[in-house]
Amino acid sequence: MVDETALYRVTPDLSDQIEYLLEASMRPNTGIQVLPIARGPHEAMTGQFVIMDFPPPDLSVVYLEVMSEELYLEKPGQITHYQRVYDYVQAEALPADESRTIIRSRLTFP
């Protein structure tokens, strides 16, 4: 998931990052979706997170990077909360092909 606002923070000298996103989005094992600005405020706006799933019997872990430290959340309620946030963001995000169009449009700078 990429919030559309993040794409507007990429300057021309960092356009290789946009090209990399486009390239990665074409891989069969990679899905990149853009969450449009028009969807409005959402709970994931507070920062990035990663839900790490492991094979049983291990449980999932939520990874948070906060300023100068890293946090790992392991309590079932915490994991469930972040899974709900992720599910919401994914449902609101554009499909992969429409996301690629938005990403590609950021290769041209005003």
Jmol script that loads the backbone (N, CA, C; Angstrom):
load data "model"
ATOM      1  N   MET A   1       0.831  -1.162   0.000  1.00  0.00           N
ATOM      2  CA  MET A   1       0.000   0.000   0.000  1.00  0.00           C
ATOM      3  C   MET A   1       0.881   1.232   0.000  1.00  0.00           C
ATOM      4  N   VAL A   2       0.519   2.169  -0.834  1.00  0.00           N
ATOM      5  CA  VAL A   2       1.206   3.455  -0.885  1.00  0.00           C
ATOM      6  C   VAL A   2       0.137   4.538  -0.835  1.00  0.00           C
ATOM      7  N   ASP A   3       0.250   5.430   0.131  1.00  0.00           N
ATOM      8  CA  ASP A   3      -0.658   6.559   0.181  1.00  0.00           C
ATOM      9  C   ASP A   3      -0.277   7.506  -0.959  1.00  0.00           C
ATOM     10  N   GLU A   4      -1.266   7.975  -1.691  1.00  0.00           N
ATOM     11  CA  GLU A   4      -0.984   8.823  -2.847  1.00  0.00           C
ATOM     12  C   GLU A   4      -0.151  10.045  -2.475  1.00  0.00           C
ATOM     13  N   THR A   5      -0.324  10.562  -1.276  1.00  0.00           N
ATOM     14  CA  THR A   5       0.449  11.738  -0.869  1.00  0.00           C
ATOM     15  C   THR A   5       1.947  11.464  -0.873  1.00  0.00           C
ATOM     16  N   ALA A   6       2.346  10.234  -0.602  1.00  0.00           N
ATOM     17  CA  ALA A   6       3.768   9.890  -0.617  1.00  0.00           C
ATOM     18  C   ALA A   6       4.358  10.058  -2.013  1.00  0.00           C
ATOM     19  N   LEU A   7       3.562   9.819  -3.040  1.00  0.00           N
ATOM     20  CA  LEU A   7       4.047   9.955  -4.412  1.00  0.00           C
ATOM     21  C   LEU A   7       4.330  11.408  -4.762  1.00  0.00           C
ATOM     22  N   TYR A   8       3.692  12.331  -4.077  1.00  0.00           N
ATOM     23  CA  TYR A   8       3.910  13.751  -4.331  1.00  0.00           C
ATOM     24  C   TYR A   8       5.121  14.291  -3.584  1.00  0.00           C
ATOM     25  N   ARG A   9       5.703  13.495  -2.747  1.00  0.00           N
ATOM     26  CA  ARG A   9       6.899  13.904  -2.015  1.00  0.00           C
ATOM     27  C   ARG A   9       8.182  13.524  -2.758  1.00  0.00           C
ATOM     28  N   VAL A  10       8.040  12.803  -3.845  1.00  0.00           N
ATOM     29  CA  VAL A  10       9.200  12.385  -4.630  1.00  0.00           C
ATOM     30  C   VAL A  10       9.567  13.510  -5.593  1.00  0.00           C
ATOM     31  N   THR A  11      10.801  13.978  -5.481  1.00  0.00           N
ATOM     32  CA  THR A  11      11.292  15.059  -6.338  1.00  0.00           C
ATOM     33  C   THR A  11      11.918  14.475  -7.602  1.00  0.00           C
ATOM     34  N   PRO A  12      12.148  15.299  -8.629  1.00  0.00           N
ATOM     35  CA  PRO A  12      12.719  14.786  -9.881  1.00  0.00           C
ATOM     36  C   PRO A  12      14.020  13.996  -9.695  1.00  0.00           C
ATOM     37  N   ASP A  13      14.871  14.418  -8.760  1.00  0.00           N
ATOM     38  CA  ASP A  13      16.126  13.698  -8.567  1.00  0.00           C
ATOM     39  C   ASP A  13      15.920  12.328  -7.899  1.00  0.00           C
ATOM     40  N   LEU A  14      14.730  12.053  -7.437  1.00  0.00           N
ATOM     41  CA  LEU A  14      14.419  10.743  -6.846  1.00  0.00           C
ATOM     42  C   LEU A  14      13.458   9.935  -7.727  1.00  0.00           C
ATOM     43  N   SER A  15      13.319  10.338  -8.976  1.00  0.00           N
ATOM     44  CA  SER A  15      12.363   9.671  -9.863  1.00  0.00           C
ATOM     45  C   SER A  15      12.685   8.195 -10.078  1.00  0.00           C
ATOM     46  N   ASP A  16      13.939   7.804  -9.819  1.00  0.00           N
ATOM     47  CA  ASP A  16      14.269   6.380  -9.945  1.00  0.00           C
ATOM     48  C   ASP A  16      13.469   5.535  -8.959  1.00  0.00           C
ATOM     49  N   GLN A  17      13.033   6.125  -7.849  1.00  0.00           N
ATOM     50  CA  GLN A  17      12.188   5.391  -6.899  1.00  0.00           C
ATOM     51  C   GLN A  17      10.820   5.095  -7.502  1.00  0.00           C
ATOM     52  N   ILE A  18      10.288   6.047  -8.253  1.00  0.00           N
ATOM     53  CA  ILE A  18       9.001   5.835  -8.924  1.00  0.00           C
ATOM     54  C   ILE A  18       9.158   4.747  -9.986  1.00  0.00           C
ATOM     55  N   GLU A  19      10.240   4.799 -10.740  1.00  0.00           N
ATOM     56  CA  GLU A  19      10.498   3.778 -11.761  1.00  0.00           C
ATOM     57  C   GLU A  19      10.627   2.399 -11.117  1.00  0.00           C
ATOM     58  N   TYR A  20      11.277   2.345  -9.956  1.00  0.00           N
ATOM     59  CA  TYR A  20      11.410   1.069  -9.245  1.00  0.00           C
ATOM     60  C   TYR A  20      10.040   0.545  -8.812  1.00  0.00           C
ATOM     61  N   LEU A  21       9.173   1.422  -8.308  1.00  0.00           N
ATOM     62  CA  LEU A  21       7.823   1.006  -7.924  1.00  0.00           C
ATOM     63  C   LEU A  21       7.075   0.423  -9.120  1.00  0.00           C
ATOM     64  N   LEU A  22       7.196   1.090 -10.269  1.00  0.00           N
ATOM     65  CA  LEU A  22       6.537   0.589 -11.480  1.00  0.00           C
ATOM     66  C   LEU A  22       7.063  -0.781 -11.858  1.00  0.00           C
ATOM     67  N   GLU A  23       8.372  -0.921 -11.833  1.00  0.00           N
ATOM     68  CA  GLU A  23       8.989  -2.204 -12.178  1.00  0.00           C
ATOM     69  C   GLU A  23       8.544  -3.301 -11.207  1.00  0.00           C
ATOM     70  N   ALA A  24       8.575  -2.981  -9.929  1.00  0.00           N
ATOM     71  CA  ALA A  24       8.181  -3.969  -8.910  1.00  0.00           C
ATOM     72  C   ALA A  24       6.714  -4.355  -9.046  1.00  0.00           C
ATOM     73  N   SER A  25       5.881  -3.413  -9.450  1.00  0.00           N
ATOM     74  CA  SER A  25       4.442  -3.688  -9.567  1.00  0.00           C
ATOM     75  C   SER A  25       4.126  -4.676 -10.678  1.00  0.00           C
ATOM     76  N   MET A  26       5.066  -4.906 -11.574  1.00  0.00           N
ATOM     77  CA  MET A  26       4.857  -5.849 -12.676  1.00  0.00           C
ATOM     78  C   MET A  26       5.235  -7.290 -12.297  1.00  0.00           C
ATOM     79  N   ARG A  27       5.891  -7.452 -11.188  1.00  0.00           N
ATOM     80  CA  ARG A  27       6.308  -8.794 -10.757  1.00  0.00           C
ATOM     81  C   ARG A  27       5.088  -9.598 -10.309  1.00  0.00           C
ATOM     82  N   PRO A  28       5.079 -10.887 -10.616  1.00  0.00           N
ATOM     83  CA  PRO A  28       3.902 -11.699 -10.277  1.00  0.00           C
ATOM     84  C   PRO A  28       3.678 -11.870  -8.774  1.00  0.00           C
ATOM     85  N   ASN A  29       4.713 -11.724  -7.963  1.00  0.00           N
ATOM     86  CA  ASN A  29       4.570 -11.943  -6.518  1.00  0.00           C
ATOM     87  C   ASN A  29       4.501 -10.637  -5.730  1.00  0.00           C
ATOM     88  N   THR A  30       4.315  -9.515  -6.435  1.00  0.00           N
ATOM     89  CA  THR A  30       4.289  -8.219  -5.774  1.00  0.00           C
ATOM     90  C   THR A  30       3.023  -7.464  -6.155  1.00  0.00           C
ATOM     91  N   GLY A  31       2.311  -6.993  -5.171  1.00  0.00           N
ATOM     92  CA  GLY A  31       1.128  -6.185  -5.432  1.00  0.00           C
ATOM     93  C   GLY A  31       1.310  -4.800  -4.835  1.00  0.00           C
ATOM     94  N   ILE A  32       1.193  -3.787  -5.659  1.00  0.00           N
ATOM     95  CA  ILE A  32       1.305  -2.412  -5.171  1.00  0.00           C
ATOM     96  C   ILE A  32      -0.003  -1.703  -5.473  1.00  0.00           C
ATOM     97  N   GLN A  33      -0.596  -1.166  -4.426  1.00  0.00           N
ATOM     98  CA  GLN A  33      -1.854  -0.442  -4.566  1.00  0.00           C
ATOM     99  C   GLN A  33      -1.695   0.957  -3.996  1.00  0.00           C
ATOM    100  N   VAL A  34      -2.310   1.925  -4.647  1.00  0.00           N
ATOM    101  CA  VAL A  34      -2.276   3.313  -4.194  1.00  0.00           C
ATOM    102  C   VAL A  34      -3.602   3.634  -3.514  1.00  0.00           C
ATOM    103  N   LEU A  35      -3.495   4.223  -2.337  1.00  0.00           N
ATOM    104  CA  LEU A  35      -4.677   4.705  -1.628  1.00  0.00           C
ATOM    105  C   LEU A  35      -4.854   6.174  -2.010  1.00  0.00           C
ATOM    106  N   PRO A  36      -5.887   6.496  -2.790  1.00  0.00           N
ATOM    107  CA  PRO A  36      -6.067   7.862  -3.273  1.00  0.00           C
ATOM    108  C   PRO A  36      -6.342   8.872  -2.163  1.00  0.00           C
ATOM    109  N   ILE A  37      -5.881  10.081  -2.394  1.00  0.00           N
ATOM    110  CA  ILE A  37      -6.129  11.183  -1.469  1.00  0.00           C
ATOM    111  C   ILE A  37      -7.630  11.378  -1.276  1.00  0.00           C
ATOM    112  N   ALA A  38      -8.386  11.173  -2.332  1.00  0.00           N
ATOM    113  CA  ALA A  38      -9.841  11.394  -2.295  1.00  0.00           C
ATOM    114  C   ALA A  38     -10.556  10.499  -1.280  1.00  0.00           C
ATOM    115  N   ARG A  39      -9.921   9.430  -0.830  1.00  0.00           N
ATOM    116  CA  ARG A  39     -10.556   8.550   0.161  1.00  0.00           C
ATOM    117  C   ARG A  39     -10.632   9.217   1.526  1.00  0.00           C
ATOM    118  N   GLY A  40      -9.881  10.309   1.720  1.00  0.00           N
ATOM    119  CA  GLY A  40      -9.936  11.052   2.970  1.00  0.00           C
ATOM    120  C   GLY A  40      -9.081  10.459   4.075  1.00  0.00           C
ATOM    121  N   PRO A  41      -9.240  10.995   5.287  1.00  0.00           N
ATOM    122  CA  PRO A  41      -8.445  10.526   6.425  1.00  0.00           C
ATOM    123  C   PRO A  41      -8.731   9.055   6.741  1.00  0.00           C
ATOM    124  N   HIS A  42      -7.715   8.392   7.234  1.00  0.00           N
ATOM    125  CA  HIS A  42      -7.867   6.984   7.608  1.00  0.00           C
ATOM    126  C   HIS A  42      -6.892   6.669   8.737  1.00  0.00           C
ATOM    127  N   GLU A  43      -7.121   5.597   9.413  1.00  0.00           N
ATOM    128  CA  GLU A  43      -6.356   5.254  10.603  1.00  0.00           C
ATOM    129  C   GLU A  43      -4.889   4.942  10.310  1.00  0.00           C
ATOM    130  N   ALA A  44      -4.564   4.533   9.108  1.00  0.00           N
ATOM    131  CA  ALA A  44      -3.178   4.191   8.775  1.00  0.00           C
ATOM    132  C   ALA A  44      -2.321   5.430   8.553  1.00  0.00           C
ATOM    133  N   MET A  45      -2.921   6.608   8.585  1.00  0.00           N
ATOM    134  CA  MET A  45      -2.175   7.848   8.366  1.00  0.00           C
ATOM    135  C   MET A  45      -1.179   8.138   9.483  1.00  0.00           C
ATOM    136  N   THR A  46      -1.315   7.478  10.603  1.00  0.00           N
ATOM    137  CA  THR A  46      -0.437   7.757  11.736  1.00  0.00           C
ATOM    138  C   THR A  46       0.970   7.210  11.543  1.00  0.00           C
ATOM    139  N   GLY A  47       1.181   6.364  10.569  1.00  0.00           N
ATOM    140  CA  GLY A  47       2.523   5.843  10.306  1.00  0.00           C
ATOM    141  C   GLY A  47       2.479   4.489   9.646  1.00  0.00           C
ATOM    142  N   GLN A  48       3.635   4.116   9.144  1.00  0.00           N
ATOM    143  CA  GLN A  48       3.720   2.836   8.451  1.00  0.00           C
ATOM    144  C   GLN A  48       3.799   1.676   9.442  1.00  0.00           C
ATOM    145  N   PHE A  49       3.368   0.523   8.975  1.00  0.00           N
ATOM    146  CA  PHE A  49       3.472  -0.692   9.777  1.00  0.00           C
ATOM    147  C   PHE A  49       3.579  -1.889   8.840  1.00  0.00           C
ATOM    148  N   VAL A  50       4.126  -2.951   9.373  1.00  0.00           N
ATOM    149  CA  VAL A  50       4.271  -4.195   8.619  1.00  0.00           C
ATOM    150  C   VAL A  50       3.703  -5.317   9.473  1.00  0.00           C
ATOM    151  N   ILE A  51       2.831  -6.103   8.888  1.00  0.00           N
ATOM    152  CA  ILE A  51       2.327  -7.290   9.575  1.00  0.00           C
ATOM    153  C   ILE A  51       3.138  -8.465   9.047  1.00  0.00           C
ATOM    154  N   MET A  52       3.904  -9.064   9.921  1.00  0.00           N
ATOM    155  CA  MET A  52       4.754 -10.196   9.526  1.00  0.00           C
ATOM    156  C   MET A  52       4.057 -11.492   9.925  1.00  0.00           C
ATOM    157  N   ASP A  53       3.747 -12.299   8.931  1.00  0.00           N
ATOM    158  CA  ASP A  53       3.110 -13.592   9.183  1.00  0.00           C
ATOM    159  C   ASP A  53       4.159 -14.686   9.106  1.00  0.00           C
ATOM    160  N   PHE A  54       4.067 -15.639  10.009  1.00  0.00           N
ATOM    161  CA  PHE A  54       5.005 -16.754  10.070  1.00  0.00           C
ATOM    162  C   PHE A  54       4.243 -18.067  10.005  1.00  0.00           C
ATOM    163  N   PRO A  55       4.919 -19.124   9.592  1.00  0.00           N
ATOM    164  CA  PRO A  55       4.244 -20.434   9.572  1.00  0.00           C
ATOM    165  C   PRO A  55       3.905 -20.879  10.996  1.00  0.00           C
ATOM    166  N   PRO A  56       2.794 -21.609  11.147  1.00  0.00           N
ATOM    167  CA  PRO A  56       2.433 -22.125  12.467  1.00  0.00           C
ATOM    168  C   PRO A  56       3.556 -23.004  13.006  1.00  0.00           C
ATOM    169  N   PRO A  57       3.741 -22.984  14.260  1.00  0.00           N
ATOM    170  CA  PRO A  57       2.881 -22.495  15.343  1.00  0.00           C
ATOM    171  C   PRO A  57       3.148 -21.033  15.713  1.00  0.00           C
ATOM    172  N   ASP A  58       4.088 -20.371  15.026  1.00  0.00           N
ATOM    173  CA  ASP A  58       4.397 -18.985  15.365  1.00  0.00           C
ATOM    174  C   ASP A  58       3.237 -18.069  14.985  1.00  0.00           C
ATOM    175  N   LEU A  59       3.064 -17.012  15.754  1.00  0.00           N
ATOM    176  CA  LEU A  59       2.003 -16.049  15.524  1.00  0.00           C
ATOM    177  C   LEU A  59       2.532 -14.854  14.740  1.00  0.00           C
ATOM    178  N   SER A  60       1.622 -14.092  14.174  1.00  0.00           N
ATOM    179  CA  SER A  60       1.994 -12.882  13.452  1.00  0.00           C
ATOM    180  C   SER A  60       2.556 -11.841  14.420  1.00  0.00           C
ATOM    181  N   VAL A  61       3.333 -10.911  13.865  1.00  0.00           N
ATOM    182  CA  VAL A  61       3.916  -9.817  14.631  1.00  0.00           C
ATOM    183  C   VAL A  61       3.723  -8.545  13.813  1.00  0.00           C
ATOM    184  N   VAL A  62       3.412  -7.441  14.481  1.00  0.00           N
ATOM    185  CA  VAL A  62       3.314  -6.143  13.818  1.00  0.00           C
ATOM    186  C   VAL A  62       4.605  -5.392  14.118  1.00  0.00           C
ATOM    187  N   TYR A  63       5.241  -4.891  13.047  1.00  0.00           N
ATOM    188  CA  TYR A  63       6.481  -4.135  13.165  1.00  0.00           C
ATOM    189  C   TYR A  63       6.188  -2.664  12.921  1.00  0.00           C
ATOM    190  N   LEU A  64       6.636  -1.815  13.855  1.00  0.00           N
ATOM    191  CA  LEU A  64       6.475  -0.370  13.731  1.00  0.00           C
ATOM    192  C   LEU A  64       7.848   0.286  13.831  1.00  0.00           C
ATOM    193  N   GLU A  65       8.103   1.234  12.950  1.00  0.00           N
ATOM    194  CA  GLU A  65       9.329   2.015  13.020  1.00  0.00           C
ATOM    195  C   GLU A  65       8.925   3.407  13.476  1.00  0.00           C
ATOM    196  N   VAL A  66       9.386   3.790  14.660  1.00  0.00           N
ATOM    197  CA  VAL A  66       8.980   5.055  15.259  1.00  0.00           C
ATOM    198  C   VAL A  66      10.230   5.876  15.572  1.00  0.00           C
ATOM    199  N   MET A  67      10.388   6.978  14.846  1.00  0.00           N
ATOM    200  CA  MET A  67      11.522   7.898  15.009  1.00  0.00           C
ATOM    201  C   MET A  67      12.847   7.146  15.189  1.00  0.00           C
ATOM    202  N   SER A  68      13.284   6.947  16.422  1.00  0.00           N
ATOM    203  CA  SER A  68      14.603   6.365  16.651  1.00  0.00           C
ATOM    204  C   SER A  68      14.549   4.952  17.223  1.00  0.00           C
ATOM    205  N   GLU A  69      13.411   4.304  17.092  1.00  0.00           N
ATOM    206  CA  GLU A  69      13.317   2.948  17.621  1.00  0.00           C
ATOM    207  C   GLU A  69      12.380   2.089  16.786  1.00  0.00           C
ATOM    208  N   GLU A  70      12.446   0.807  17.052  1.00  0.00           N
ATOM    209  CA  GLU A  70      11.575  -0.155  16.379  1.00  0.00           C
ATOM    210  C   GLU A  70      10.728  -0.830  17.449  1.00  0.00           C
ATOM    211  N   LEU A  71       9.465  -1.068  17.113  1.00  0.00           N
ATOM    212  CA  LEU A  71       8.570  -1.738  18.047  1.00  0.00           C
ATOM    213  C   LEU A  71       8.013  -2.991  17.395  1.00  0.00           C
ATOM    214  N   TYR A  72       7.872  -4.036  18.188  1.00  0.00           N
ATOM    215  CA  TYR A  72       7.267  -5.283  17.727  1.00  0.00           C
ATOM    216  C   TYR A  72       6.068  -5.568  18.619  1.00  0.00           C
ATOM    217  N   LEU A  73       4.898  -5.605  18.017  1.00  0.00           N
ATOM    218  CA  LEU A  73       3.676  -5.879  18.767  1.00  0.00           C
ATOM    219  C   LEU A  73       3.291  -7.334  18.575  1.00  0.00           C
ATOM    220  N   GLU A  74       3.055  -8.020  19.685  1.00  0.00           N
ATOM    221  CA  GLU A  74       2.793  -9.457  19.603  1.00  0.00           C
ATOM    222  C   GLU A  74       1.468  -9.879  20.238  1.00  0.00           C
ATOM    223  N   LYS A  75       0.807  -8.970  20.938  1.00  0.00           N
ATOM    224  CA  LYS A  75      -0.454  -9.328  21.591  1.00  0.00           C
ATOM    225  C   LYS A  75      -1.537  -9.533  20.538  1.00  0.00           C
ATOM    226  N   PRO A  76      -2.352 -10.580  20.680  1.00  0.00           N
ATOM    227  CA  PRO A  76      -3.396 -10.863  19.690  1.00  0.00           C
ATOM    228  C   PRO A  76      -4.293  -9.667  19.386  1.00  0.00           C
ATOM    229  N   GLY A  77      -4.688  -8.886  20.399  1.00  0.00           N
ATOM    230  CA  GLY A  77      -5.551  -7.728  20.175  1.00  0.00           C
ATOM    231  C   GLY A  77      -4.872  -6.666  19.322  1.00  0.00           C
ATOM    232  N   GLN A  78      -3.578  -6.476  19.532  1.00  0.00           N
ATOM    233  CA  GLN A  78      -2.820  -5.505  18.736  1.00  0.00           C
ATOM    234  C   GLN A  78      -2.739  -5.952  17.278  1.00  0.00           C
ATOM    235  N   ILE A  79      -2.453  -7.215  17.084  1.00  0.00           N
ATOM    236  CA  ILE A  79      -2.339  -7.755  15.729  1.00  0.00           C
ATOM    237  C   ILE A  79      -3.677  -7.651  15.007  1.00  0.00           C
ATOM    238  N   THR A  80      -4.755  -7.994  15.702  1.00  0.00           N
ATOM    239  CA  THR A  80      -6.096  -7.905  15.123  1.00  0.00           C
ATOM    240  C   THR A  80      -6.416  -6.470  14.715  1.00  0.00           C
ATOM    241  N   HIS A  81      -6.054  -5.517  15.561  1.00  0.00           N
ATOM    242  CA  HIS A  81      -6.306  -4.103  15.251  1.00  0.00           C
ATOM    243  C   HIS A  81      -5.591  -3.702  13.960  1.00  0.00           C
ATOM    244  N   TYR A  82      -4.322  -4.015  13.843  1.00  0.00           N
ATOM    245  CA  TYR A  82      -3.568  -3.635  12.646  1.00  0.00           C
ATOM    246  C   TYR A  82      -4.037  -4.402  11.417  1.00  0.00           C
ATOM    247  N   GLN A  83      -4.499  -5.621  11.599  1.00  0.00           N
ATOM    248  CA  GLN A  83      -5.040  -6.369  10.462  1.00  0.00           C
ATOM    249  C   GLN A  83      -6.316  -5.703   9.948  1.00  0.00           C
ATOM    250  N   ARG A  84      -7.144  -5.218  10.856  1.00  0.00           N
ATOM    251  CA  ARG A  84      -8.369  -4.501  10.453  1.00  0.00           C
ATOM    252  C   ARG A  84      -8.030  -3.212   9.696  1.00  0.00           C
ATOM    253  N   VAL A  85      -7.043  -2.485  10.191  1.00  0.00           N
ATOM    254  CA  VAL A  85      -6.611  -1.256   9.518  1.00  0.00           C
ATOM    255  C   VAL A  85      -6.103  -1.598   8.124  1.00  0.00           C
ATOM    256  N   TYR A  86      -5.276  -2.630   8.021  1.00  0.00           N
ATOM    257  CA  TYR A  86      -4.748  -3.039   6.715  1.00  0.00           C
ATOM    258  C   TYR A  86      -5.891  -3.444   5.772  1.00  0.00           C
ATOM    259  N   ASP A  87      -6.811  -4.232   6.263  1.00  0.00           N
ATOM    260  CA  ASP A  87      -7.932  -4.680   5.431  1.00  0.00           C
ATOM    261  C   ASP A  87      -8.739  -3.494   4.909  1.00  0.00           C
ATOM    262  N   TYR A  88      -8.944  -2.492   5.761  1.00  0.00           N
ATOM    263  CA  TYR A  88      -9.682  -1.298   5.346  1.00  0.00           C
ATOM    264  C   TYR A  88      -8.922  -0.551   4.253  1.00  0.00           C
ATOM    265  N   VAL A  89      -7.636  -0.319   4.483  1.00  0.00           N
ATOM    266  CA  VAL A  89      -6.814   0.419   3.515  1.00  0.00           C
ATOM    267  C   VAL A  89      -6.761  -0.331   2.181  1.00  0.00           C
ATOM    268  N   GLN A  90      -6.604  -1.629   2.231  1.00  0.00           N
ATOM    269  CA  GLN A  90      -6.552  -2.413   0.995  1.00  0.00           C
ATOM    270  C   GLN A  90      -7.874  -2.344   0.243  1.00  0.00           C
ATOM    271  N   ALA A  91      -8.967  -2.384   0.961  1.00  0.00           N
ATOM    272  CA  ALA A  91     -10.287  -2.304   0.316  1.00  0.00           C
ATOM    273  C   ALA A  91     -10.522  -0.940  -0.314  1.00  0.00           C
ATOM    274  N   GLU A  92      -9.982   0.123   0.277  1.00  0.00           N
ATOM    275  CA  GLU A  92     -10.155   1.479  -0.231  1.00  0.00           C
ATOM    276  C   GLU A  92      -9.153   1.839  -1.332  1.00  0.00           C
ATOM    277  N   ALA A  93      -8.062   1.105  -1.425  1.00  0.00           N
ATOM    278  CA  ALA A  93      -7.021   1.408  -2.407  1.00  0.00           C
ATOM    279  C   ALA A  93      -7.465   1.011  -3.815  1.00  0.00           C
ATOM    280  N   LEU A  94      -6.806   1.618  -4.788  1.00  0.00           N
ATOM    281  CA  LEU A  94      -7.099   1.312  -6.191  1.00  0.00           C
ATOM    282  C   LEU A  94      -6.576  -0.065  -6.564  1.00  0.00           C
ATOM    283  N   PRO A  95      -7.175  -0.710  -7.564  1.00  0.00           N
ATOM    284  CA  PRO A  95      -6.623  -1.965  -8.067  1.00  0.00           C
ATOM    285  C   PRO A  95      -5.215  -1.725  -8.637  1.00  0.00           C
ATOM    286  N   ALA A  96      -4.469  -2.789  -8.801  1.00  0.00           N
ATOM    287  CA  ALA A  96      -3.069  -2.694  -9.232  1.00  0.00           C
ATOM    288  C   ALA A  96      -2.901  -1.933 -10.546  1.00  0.00           C
ATOM    289  N   ASP A  97      -3.746  -2.186 -11.547  1.00  0.00           N
ATOM    290  CA  ASP A  97      -3.571  -1.517 -12.843  1.00  0.00           C
ATOM    291  C   ASP A  97      -3.828  -0.013 -12.737  1.00  0.00           C
ATOM    292  N   GLU A  98      -4.848   0.386 -11.985  1.00  0.00           N
ATOM    293  CA  GLU A  98      -5.116   1.815 -11.784  1.00  0.00           C
ATOM    294  C   GLU A  98      -4.011   2.455 -10.940  1.00  0.00           C
ATOM    295  N   SER A  99      -3.478   1.701 -10.006  1.00  0.00           N
ATOM    296  CA  SER A  99      -2.378   2.201  -9.176  1.00  0.00           C
ATOM    297  C   SER A  99      -1.148   2.474 -10.029  1.00  0.00           C
ATOM    298  N   ARG A 100      -0.858   1.568 -10.970  1.00  0.00           N
ATOM    299  CA  ARG A 100       0.279   1.782 -11.874  1.00  0.00           C
ATOM    300  C   ARG A 100       0.110   3.064 -12.678  1.00  0.00           C
ATOM    301  N   THR A 101      -1.109   3.354 -13.098  1.00  0.00           N
ATOM    302  CA  THR A 101      -1.372   4.579 -13.855  1.00  0.00           C
ATOM    303  C   THR A 101      -1.044   5.813 -13.014  1.00  0.00           C
ATOM    304  N   ILE A 102      -1.459   5.786 -11.752  1.00  0.00           N
ATOM    305  CA  ILE A 102      -1.168   6.909 -10.849  1.00  0.00           C
ATOM    306  C   ILE A 102       0.343   7.028 -10.632  1.00  0.00           C
ATOM    307  N   ILE A 103       0.994   5.900 -10.385  1.00  0.00           N
ATOM    308  CA  ILE A 103       2.444   5.917 -10.155  1.00  0.00           C
ATOM    309  C   ILE A 103       3.163   6.450 -11.393  1.00  0.00           C
ATOM    310  N   ARG A 104       2.770   5.965 -12.555  1.00  0.00           N
ATOM    311  CA  ARG A 104       3.396   6.396 -13.815  1.00  0.00           C
ATOM    312  C   ARG A 104       3.217   7.903 -14.019  1.00  0.00           C
ATOM    313  N   SER A 105       2.082   8.431 -13.625  1.00  0.00           N
ATOM    314  CA  SER A 105       1.826   9.865 -13.810  1.00  0.00           C
ATOM    315  C   SER A 105       2.794  10.733 -13.009  1.00  0.00           C
ATOM    316  N   ARG A 106       3.379  10.187 -11.955  1.00  0.00           N
ATOM    317  CA  ARG A 106       4.315  10.943 -11.121  1.00  0.00           C
ATOM    318  C   ARG A 106       5.707  11.008 -11.734  1.00  0.00           C
ATOM    319  N   LEU A 107       5.920  10.349 -12.875  1.00  0.00           N
ATOM    320  CA  LEU A 107       7.215  10.453 -13.556  1.00  0.00           C
ATOM    321  C   LEU A 107       7.358  11.777 -14.283  1.00  0.00           C
ATOM    322  N   THR A 108       6.249  12.481 -14.463  1.00  0.00           N
ATOM    323  CA  THR A 108       6.296  13.811 -15.070  1.00  0.00           C
ATOM    324  C   THR A 108       6.075  14.832 -13.967  1.00  0.00           C
ATOM    325  N   PHE A 109       7.036  15.690 -13.795  1.00  0.00           N
ATOM    326  CA  PHE A 109       6.982  16.671 -12.712  1.00  0.00           C
ATOM    327  C   PHE A 109       6.611  18.040 -13.275  1.00  0.00           C
ATOM    328  N   PRO A 110       5.838  18.817 -12.508  1.00  0.00           N
ATOM    329  CA  PRO A 110       5.434  20.138 -12.974  1.00  0.00           C
ATOM    330  C   PRO A 110       6.626  21.082 -13.122  1.00  0.00           C
TER     331      PRO A 110
END
end "model"
wireframe off; spacefill off
backbone 0.3
color backbone group
